[in-house]
């Protein structure tokens, strides 16, 4: 995809939402010329995702509300509201909200493309076909490996 960015503004509350995953698209690769994908993610109190690794993109996480614990192999990073973290590709990590209040983050995947992962999961969920086996297949297609 060639990089030919055009100005774009995304109003609050807009973007494709995937409530079952707590993810909302903000800027997708077609809007950024493939440079990056920007999304909001929300985690309820004391919830998160399991250890995984991205093979195709780096992630940048900015905490809008609450606090996040990022588990790496043998250490944990703590980031509060207004803080940010860089998660390079090929480094296993898990995101967790350790607080008793909701967590809201703005995350960027560089380069863009990870939105297609969420789109496929969302479509499968809407069709009633999403199960663990299909989740694993879709993840592998987008270079995401779940380690636990």
C-alpha positions as CSV (number, residue, x, y, z in Angstrom):
1,X,0.0,0.0,0.0
2,X,1.5,3.4,-1.0
3,X,1.6,6.1,1.6
4,X,-0.6,9.0,0.3
5,X,-2.1,10.4,3.4
6,X,-5.1,12.8,3.3
7,X,-6.3,14.8,6.2
8,X,-9.1,13.1,8.1
9,X,-11.0,13.8,11.4
10,X,-12.8,11.2,13.4
11,X,-15.5,12.6,15.6
12,X,-15.9,11.3,19.2
13,X,-18.0,8.2,19.5
14,X,-17.5,7.2,15.9
15,X,-15.6,4.2,14.3
16,X,-16.6,0.5,14.0
17,X,-17.2,-0.9,17.4
18,X,-16.7,-4.5,18.6
19,X,-18.4,-4.5,22.0
20,X,-17.5,-8.1,22.7
21,X,-13.8,-7.2,22.4
22,X,-14.0,-3.7,23.8
23,X,-12.3,-2.3,20.6
24,X,-13.3,0.7,18.4
25,X,-11.5,1.6,15.2
26,X,-10.4,5.2,15.0
27,X,-8.0,5.4,12.0
28,X,-7.5,2.4,9.7
29,X,-4.7,1.7,7.2
30,X,-6.7,3.0,4.2
31,X,-7.1,6.3,6.1
32,X,-3.3,6.4,7.0
33,X,-1.9,5.1,3.7
34,X,-0.9,1.9,5.6
35,X,1.3,3.7,8.0
36,X,-0.6,2.7,11.2
37,X,-3.9,1.6,12.7
38,X,-5.3,3.6,15.7
39,X,-7.9,2.1,18.0
40,X,-9.5,2.5,21.4
41,X,-9.8,-0.4,23.7
42,X,-11.6,-0.8,27.0
43,X,-11.1,-3.3,29.7
44,X,-13.4,-3.9,32.6
45,X,-12.0,-3.9,36.1
46,X,-9.5,-6.8,36.8
47,X,-9.7,-8.1,33.2
48,X,-7.2,-8.4,30.3
49,X,-5.9,-10.6,27.6
50,X,-3.5,-13.5,27.7
51,X,0.1,-13.6,26.7
52,X,0.6,-13.2,23.0
53,X,3.0,-11.9,20.4
54,X,2.6,-9.8,17.3
55,X,4.8,-10.8,14.3
56,X,3.9,-8.0,12.0
57,X,3.5,-4.8,14.0
58,X,4.8,-2.8,16.9
59,X,2.2,-1.4,19.4
60,X,2.1,1.9,21.2
61,X,-0.3,2.1,24.1
62,X,-1.5,5.4,25.6
63,X,-3.6,5.2,28.8
64,X,-6.6,7.5,28.6
65,X,-8.3,6.3,31.9
66,X,-7.3,4.0,34.7
67,X,-4.1,2.1,34.7
68,X,-2.6,-0.9,32.8
69,X,-0.2,-3.6,33.8
70,X,1.8,-5.0,30.8
71,X,3.2,-8.4,31.6
72,X,6.3,-9.4,29.7
73,X,8.3,-12.6,30.1
74,X,9.8,-11.9,33.5
75,X,8.7,-8.4,34.4
76,X,5.7,-6.1,34.5
77,X,5.3,-2.5,33.3
78,X,2.8,-0.3,35.1
79,X,1.4,2.6,33.2
80,X,-1.2,5.1,34.6
81,X,-3.4,7.6,32.9
82,X,-1.4,9.9,30.7
83,X,1.4,7.4,30.3
84,X,2.5,5.4,27.3
85,X,4.3,2.2,26.5
86,X,6.0,0.9,23.3
87,X,5.6,-2.9,22.7
88,X,7.9,-3.9,19.8
89,X,6.8,-6.8,17.6
90,X,8.1,-10.3,18.5
91,X,8.1,-9.5,22.2
92,X,5.4,-11.5,24.1
93,X,3.1,-9.4,26.3
94,X,-0.3,-9.5,28.0
95,X,-2.4,-6.5,28.9
96,X,-4.3,-6.4,32.2
97,X,-6.4,-3.8,34.1
98,X,-5.4,-4.3,37.8
99,X,-7.8,-1.7,39.1
100,X,-11.4,-1.9,40.3
101,X,-12.4,0.7,37.7
102,X,-12.5,0.6,33.9
103,X,-9.4,1.0,31.8
104,X,-9.5,2.9,28.5
105,X,-6.5,3.0,26.2
106,X,-5.6,4.4,22.8
107,X,-3.4,2.0,20.9
108,X,-1.5,2.3,17.6
109,X,-0.3,-0.7,15.6
110,X,2.6,0.2,13.2
111,X,2.3,-0.5,10.3
112,X,-1.5,-0.7,9.8
113,X,-3.4,-3.9,9.1
114,X,-4.3,-5.2,12.5
115,X,-7.8,-3.8,12.1
116,X,-8.4,-6.6,9.6
117,X,-7.9,-9.1,12.5
118,X,-10.6,-7.3,14.5
119,X,-12.9,-7.1,11.5
120,X,-12.6,-10.8,10.8
121,X,-13.2,-11.7,14.4
122,X,-16.2,-9.3,14.5
123,X,-17.7,-10.8,11.4
124,X,-17.3,-14.3,12.7
125,X,-18.9,-13.3,16.0
126,X,-21.8,-11.7,14.2
127,X,-22.3,-14.8,12.1
128,X,-22.2,-17.0,15.2
129,X,-19.2,-18.9,13.9
130,X,-16.5,-17.6,16.2
131,X,-15.0,-20.3,18.4
132,X,-11.6,-21.0,19.8
133,X,-10.4,-22.9,16.7
134,X,-11.5,-20.1,14.3
135,X,-10.0,-17.5,16.6
136,X,-6.7,-19.3,16.4
137,X,-6.9,-19.5,12.6
138,X,-7.7,-15.8,12.2
139,X,-4.9,-14.9,14.7
140,X,-2.3,-16.9,12.8
141,X,-3.4,-15.2,9.5
142,X,-2.5,-11.8,11.1
143,X,0.7,-12.9,12.7
144,X,-0.7,-13.0,16.3
145,X,0.3,-16.0,18.3
146,X,-1.4,-16.8,21.7
147,X,1.0,-18.3,24.1
148,X,-1.4,-19.3,26.9
